[in-house]
Amino acid sequence: MQTIFIMVKCELGRAYEVADEAVQNIEQVSEVYSISGQYDLMMKCYLTDEQDIGHFVMGVQKLPGVKDTFTLITFKAFS
């Protein structure tokens, strides 16, 4: 299992729509946070080892209202 975070820049006034669409329709998206800074949203996603990260992120980029993304790939979780 691979955990990635995708920061999303949305078209003006569309952040809540994009967040709702991602949570409702992309099963790998576990959480979506509104954030401050250059990006509007941060999505926490769990991918299987067989899933191609690039193709998955391109699917997120095609959501209506998405302008730009920045993806962070995780290595190890500490608890």
Phi and psi in degrees as GROMACS dihedral restraints (atoms count N, CA, C in turn):
[ dihedral_restraints ]
;  ai    aj    ak    al  type     phi  dphi    fc
    3     4     5     6     1  -115.3    20    10
    4     5     6     7     1   129.9    20    10
    6     7     8     9     1  -102.6    20    10
    7     8     9    10     1   129.9    20    10
    9    10    11    12     1  -130.7    20    10
   10    11    12    13     1   155.0    20    10
   12    13    14    15     1  -117.0    20    10
   13    14    15    16     1   132.5    20    10
   15    16    17    18     1  -117.7    20    10
   16    17    18    19     1   117.4    20    10
   18    19    20    21     1   -88.7    20    10
   19    20    21    22     1   134.5    20    10
   21    22    23    24     1  -123.6    20    10
   22    23    24    25     1   129.2    20    10
   24    25    26    27     1   -99.6    20    10
   25    26    27    28     1   126.2    20    10
   27    28    29    30     1  -107.9    20    10
   28    29    30    31     1   159.6    20    10
   30    31    32    33     1   -62.7    20    10
   31    32    33    34     1   151.3    20    10
   33    34    35    36     1   -51.2    20    10
   34    35    36    37     1   127.5    20    10
   36    37    38    39     1    77.0    20    10
   37    38    39    40     1     9.9    20    10
   39    40    41    42     1  -112.8    20    10
   40    41    42    43     1     3.6    20    10
   42    43    44    45     1   -59.0    20    10
   43    44    45    46     1   -43.6    20    10
   45    46    47    48     1   -67.1    20    10
   46    47    48    49     1   -36.3    20    10
   48    49    50    51     1   -64.8    20    10
   49    50    51    52     1   -44.4    20    10
   51    52    53    54     1   -64.0    20    10
   52    53    54    55     1   -44.7    20    10
   54    55    56    57     1   -60.0    20    10
   55    56    57    58     1   -46.4    20    10
   57    58    59    60     1   -63.1    20    10
   58    59    60    61     1   -43.8    20    10
   60    61    62    63     1   -60.3    20    10
   61    62    63    64     1   -43.7    20    10
   63    64    65    66     1   -65.4    20    10
   64    65    66    67     1   -46.5    20    10
   66    67    68    69     1   -66.2    20    10
   67    68    69    70     1   -39.6    20    10
   69    70    71    72     1   -77.1    20    10
   70    71    72    73     1   -31.6    20    10
   72    73    74    75     1  -119.3    20    10
   73    74    75    76     1    -6.5    20    10
   75    76    77    78     1  -119.2    20    10
   76    77    78    79     1   105.6    20    10
   78    79    80    81     1   -63.9    20    10
   79    80    81    82     1   -25.3    20    10
   81    82    83    84     1   -75.7    20    10
   82    83    84    85     1   -14.6    20    10
   84    85    86    87     1   -81.7    20    10
   85    86    87    88     1   116.1    20    10
   87    88    89    90     1   -93.8    20    10
   88    89    90    91     1   -34.5    20    10
   90    91    92    93     1  -148.6    20    10
   91    92    93    94     1   148.6    20    10
   93    94    95    96     1  -132.1    20    10
   94    95    96    97     1   127.3    20    10
   96    97    98    99     1  -114.3    20    10
   97    98    99   100     1   140.6    20    10
   99   100   101   102     1   -82.2    20    10
  100   101   102   103     1   139.4    20    10
  102   103   104   105     1  -134.6    20    10
  103   104   105   106     1   164.4    20    10
  105   106   107   108     1   -97.3    20    10
  106   107   108   109     1   164.6    20    10
  108   109   110   111     1   108.2    20    10
  109   110   111   112     1  -153.0    20    10
  111   112   113   114     1   -71.6    20    10
  112   113   114   115     1   -22.7    20    10
  114   115   116   117     1  -113.5    20    10
  115   116   117   118     1   158.2    20    10
  117   118   119   120     1   -97.0    20    10
  118   119   120   121     1   -33.8    20    10
  120   121   122   123     1  -133.6    20    10
  121   122   123   124     1   154.4    20    10
  123   124   125   126     1  -130.4    20    10
  124   125   126   127     1   122.6    20    10
  126   127   128   129     1  -105.4    20    10
  127   128   129   130     1   131.2    20    10
  129   130   131   132     1   -99.1    20    10
  130   131   132   133     1   123.9    20    10
  132   133   134   135     1  -128.6    20    10
  133   134   135   136     1   141.9    20    10
  135   136   137   138     1  -113.8    20    10
  136   137   138   139     1   119.7    20    10
  138   139   140   141     1  -113.4    20    10
  139   140   141   142     1   147.6    20    10
  141   142   143   144     1   -72.1    20    10
  142   143   144   145     1   161.8    20    10
  144   145   146   147     1   -63.1    20    10
  145   146   147   148     1   -24.2    20    10
  147   148   149   150     1   -82.1    20    10
  148   149   150   151     1   -17.7    20    10
  150   151   152   153     1   -75.4    20    10
  151   152   153   154     1   138.5    20    10
  153   154   155   156     1   -83.7    20    10
  154   155   156   157     1   119.9    20    10
  156   157   158   159     1   -62.7    20    10
  157   158   159   160     1   -41.6    20    10
  159   160   161   162     1   -60.4    20    10
  160   161   162   163     1   -46.0    20    10
  162   163   164   165     1   -65.2    20    10
  163   164   165   166     1   -38.6    20    10
  165   166   167   168     1   -62.9    20    10
  166   167   168   169     1   -46.6    20    10
  168   169   170   171     1   -63.8    20    10
  169   170   171   172     1   -37.6    20    10
  171   172   173   174     1   -61.2    20    10
  172   173   174   175     1   -34.7    20    10
  174   175   176   177     1   -64.3    20    10
  175   176   177   178     1   -40.8    20    10
  177   178   179   180     1   -64.9    20    10
  178   179   180   181     1   -40.0    20    10
  180   181   182   183     1   -63.2    20    10
  181   182   183   184     1   -23.9    20    10
  183   184   185   186     1   -85.4    20    10
  184   185   186   187     1    -3.6    20    10
  186   187   188   189     1   -61.9    20    10
  187   188   189   190     1   139.5    20    10
  189   190   191   192     1   -59.4    20    10
  190   191   192   193     1   130.3    20    10
  192   193   194   195     1    98.2    20    10
  193   194   195   196     1    -5.5    20    10
  195   196   197   198     1   -87.1    20    10
  196   197   198   199     1   128.0    20    10
  198   199   200   201     1  -100.4    20    10
  199   200   201   202     1   -38.0    20    10
  201   202   203   204     1  -158.8    20    10
  202   203   204   205     1   156.0    20    10
  204   205   206   207     1  -137.0    20    10
  205   206   207   208     1   159.6    20    10
  207   208   209   210     1  -140.8    20    10
  208   209   210   211     1   120.3    20    10
  210   211   212   213     1  -106.1    20    10
  211   212   213   214     1   134.6    20    10
  213   214   215   216     1  -113.7    20    10
  214   215   216   217     1   125.7    20    10
  216   217   218   219     1  -100.8    20    10
  217   218   219   220     1   129.3    20    10
  219   220   221   222     1   -90.1    20    10
  220   221   222   223     1   158.6    20    10
  222   223   224   225     1  -112.3    20    10
  223   224   225   226     1   -53.8    20    10
  225   226   227   228     1  -143.7    20    10
  226   227   228   229     1   138.8    20    10
  228   229   230   231     1   -98.4    20    10
  229   230   231   232     1   134.2    20    10
  231   232   233   234     1  -108.6    20    10
  232   233   234   235     1   138.3    20    10
